[in-house]
Amino acid sequence: MEKLTYSFPASKMIEQPAHVGVVGSGDLEILIEPSNEKKTIVEIRTGITGFQDTWKKVVERFVSQNDISARIRINDFGATPGVVSIRLAQAVEVSKIGANHN
């Protein structure tokens, strides 16, 4: 099991926590919690080792597109980068980014 942690500056607040996906064959779960800090912290737990660069690129792209202040936990069971991106987008939609919280 590998644990990766990334931190990025962020400015948009989210309104509520979100939980999407399940840890199972070829999938992952994502938990997002609102944060009062002006940053996004992403913690990834994965059983697939050696993909730090891929994870970093996927997370950087997500943060640059969404700019949310949150704590994000990802529990991975071999999901592809495309599945990770879809699940992250679903989690943001569920958390309802606050339009007036810049």
WOTAMO-V729939 format. One record per backbone hydrogen bond with DSSP energy under -0.5 kcal/mol. CO is the residue of the C=O (numbers start at 0). NH is the residue of the N-H. If there is no record, write none. Layout:
co	nh
CO	NH
CO	NH
This chain:
co	nh
1	45
3	43
5	41
7	39
11	68
12	97
17	31
19	29
21	23
23	26
26	76
27	21
28	74
29	19
30	72
31	17
32	70
36	38
37	9
38	69
39	7
39	41
40	42
40	71
41	5
42	73
43	3
43	45
44	75
45	1
46	48
50	54
51	55
52	56
53	57
54	58
55	59
56	60
57	61
58	62
59	63
60	64
61	65
62	66
66	10
66	11
67	69
68	13
68	34
69	40
69	71
70	32
71	42
72	30
73	44
73	75
74	28
75	46
76	25
79	83
80	84
81	85
82	86
83	87
84	88
85	89
86	90
87	91
88	92
89	93
90	94
91	95
92	95
94	14
94	15
95	14
97	100
100	12
